[in-house]
Amino acid sequence: MEIPSLSRQPFVAVVDYGMGNLRSVVKALEVCGASVRLIETPGEVGEAEALVFPGQGAIGGCMQQLRKNGFADLLCGWIREDRPYFGICLGMQALFDRSEESPEPGLAVFSGEVRRFPSEKGLKIPHMGWNQACWQDSEDPLLEGIAKPAAHFYFVHSFRVETAESDLIWSTTDYGGAFVSGVRRGNCLATQFHPEKSQFYGLRLYRNFLQLVCSVTS
């Protein structure tokens, strides 16, 4: 299977807040047709048409770094203006009010909390490996070329989002019960799973997001 070409090459900024190796995300976006720049300060965002935030590690340290280097304000403002955003793993969790992992507040872009998987269910934590993302709207153009009503993606996480905003939920996944594995509102998309580690469907999702970028910024 081949990844379809984009209508043009969009310029994407990948947030590098100093925690983690982002090369696999950058490479995947480039394979899908984007021009990519790693940015270490908000001032480097320049003429970027989309922001990608592949967060990883502990959310407390992540939020402290985002606030210290000014990325917290950039991310909140960017999403508030409905500019294309893709958050991955911690890049999804950080969008919510708080996490029981840390007293450090989240970005509070959306209402909800991040909670640890319950150990009393005998689940292995972290939730690691392939699992299905079950789509809430199989007609979403972001799912073009991706298996429906569900597709397998790669997960690595110990905490999951809980939100009462049902219209925000883009996908769910079963691990000791259903949890939110993807959210979307307007041009803001975020997933708990890692597209860059998810082979064809992960690349196809990146490509579809980039096509969205092309359409809304042309």
Buried (B, 14 or more C-beta within 10 A) or exposed (E): EEBBEBEEEBBBBBBBBEBBEBEEBBEBBBEBBBEBBBBEEBEEBEEBBBBBBBBBEBBEBBBBBBBEBEBBEBBBEBBEEEBBBBBBBBBBBBBBBBBEBBEBEBBEBBEBBBBBBEEEEEBEBEBEEEBBBBBBEEEBEBBEBBBEEBBBBBBBBEBBBEBEEEEBBBBBBEBBEEBBBBBBBEBBBBBBBBBBBBBBBBBBBBBBBBBBBBEBBE
